[in-house]
Amino acid sequence: MTKYVFVTGGVTSSLGKGIVSASLAKLLQEHGFKVSIQKFDPYINVDPGTLNPYEHGECYVTDDGAETDLDLGHYERFLNSPTSQANNVTTGRIYQTVINKERAGDYLGKTVQVIPHITDEIKRRITLLGDTEYDIIITELGGTVGDIESLPYLEALRQLRMELGDRDTISIHLTLIPYLSAAGELKTKPTQHSVKELLQAGIQPDILVCRTENPIGEDIRAKLALFCNVKKNCVIEAIDASSIYDVPILMHSEKLDVRVLQKLGLRSKKKVELKKWKVFLDHLKNPKRNVTIGLIGKYNELPDAYKSIYEAFVHAGAANLTKVNVVAVHSEDLEDRKMIHQTLSGLDGILIAPGFGERGIQGKILAVQYARERKIPFFGICLGMQCASVEFARNVLKIKDAASTEVRPNTKNPVIHMMAEQLRVKNKGGTMRLGAYPCALKVDSLSGKAYGKKYISERHRHRFEFNNKYLKVFEKKGMIISGVNPDRSLVEIIELRDHPWFVGVQFHPELKSTVERPHPLFVDFVKACVVHRQNV
Ligand code: GLN
C-alpha cells in the first residue's frame, strides 16, 4: 500500500520546498523505500514548455519527453532515478483533461464543477504514481497557501486524507520564521497565520519545517507546537545552508525522516549512511584546485534559466576535486569584437548554452571562434553545438553565408536546418523533438572515451538539426561526427580533430547529471579545463 506525503508552503514563495522535498525523498530512499516525488503547479499553462526562461527558469525535460518544472531536476539529481510525465502536473493539464472528458460526453449530462470533478482529477493524478511500484509518493504543491489558485489542490488533499486515513497520508508545511533584527527576535506569527489558512482548508499539518536564518531554540519550537497544534518534536528547523546538497544531512539531524516514518507507521529497513553523498560533499567542500568556465548565454540575469548546467558543474567539479567557478557571460555583450578578448581571455573553458531565436547568436558564434582558434576547451549544448557548426562552416570551410534557418530562414547554405517532421508543426507546446533518444558513439572519440561505451541515451529539446548534406565537407576539414542517432543518422555529437577538447552536443547532457552519477561529458570537460589551466 503506497503512502502519501503532502508538502505545502506558507508565508512566502522561494523557501526551497523542492529541495526539502527532494532531501526527504533521499532520506526515505536511504531507509530502504522506493520513493517518487511529484509537483503540482497551480498555473494555467498546460506545461512550462512555452514559458520564457525569465518567467519560470529552466524547462526540465524527462526521458519520456515531458517539459516540466525545474524542481524535477532536483528530484532526479538527489534521487538518482528518472521522473516522467506523471511527476509534474499543472492546473492547465487538469482542466484540459476534464474539459476533454466533458466534450467526449463522459460526465453523462452532469454539471461539471471544481468539486468534485476538478478535485477528482487532481486526486487521480496524485494516486496515479502510487499504483506503480512506489512505497511512498511525495506530492509538492507549488505556490503558497492562501493563493486563490491553490484552493482546489488543498481541497483534493483534504479529501485524500479523509479517504486514505491518517496512517497513509501526512501533511508537511514548510514555512518561514523571520528574524527581526531591531527586536533581536525570531517571529512565529506569520507561521501561525499560515497554519490557520491551512486549517481553514481542512488540513492540519503533522510536521512544520521552518526555514530560518538563525537557529530556532526550544522556546520557539514549543510556541509553534502550541499555537499550530503539532508535536514539539515535529517542529523541524531548516536553517540556511551553504549548499543545497547539505540539506539532506541537516534534515536527517533534525529527524525529519524519522518523524515521517513514525507518522506513516513505517519501520526503517536500513540505517541511513548516505555514504556516496558524504564523499561527494567532502570533495565539494575540499577542492584541490580551481577552474573558471564561461557560461555564454542570453538569460544570465536569471541563473535559474541554466539551473541544470550549474548543478552539473557542481557534480563534475566534485568528481575532479576542483572548484568550478562559472562566470555568466551575456552573449549580446560579445557582439563587439573588442569585448571578446577582454571577456574570454582568462577563462579555462567556454560553454555555449542552449537557447532559441536570433538574439545573442552573433556573440555566441564569435565565442566559438575564440575557443576554437585559441584551443580553449569548448562545450556547446544544443544551440551551442549548432553555433559551433555554423562557425566551422563560415571560418574553416569559408562558406561565408552559412547559417541556421532558425536565424536566417532564407540562407543559401543552411548547415543547420529544421527537422523534416517539424516543418508541418503549427502548435508551439510539446511539439519539439523531446525526450530520450539513442545515440551511437565512435568509441575512440573524446565522447566515446568519456562515456566508456558505444550506445548512450540522452534527452533532447529542439526543432533544428545538423544538415547532413554538409557532412562530408565538414569531416574532410577536421570535424569528427562522434555521435549519431542510429535510427535516423541525425548528428548528435561533433568534435574537432585539431583541438584538445571541443565537443558540441545536440542533446542536453546537463539534465542527466546527478550527485551519484556526474555526467561523463561534464566530468571530462572540467578535466580538460584543469589541464588547460595548468598549461597556460
Ligand atoms: N533553438 C534550437 C533548436 O530548436 C536549439 C534548442 C536548444 O538549445 N534547446 O533546435
Boltz pocket constraint, residues with backbone or C-beta under 6 A from the ligand:
constraints:
  - pocket:
      binder: B
      contacts: [[A, 353], [A, 354], [A, 355], [A, 356], [A, 357], [A, 381], [A, 382], [A, 383], [A, 384], [A, 406], [A, 461], [A, 462], [A, 463], [A, 464], [A, 465]]
      max_distance: 6.0
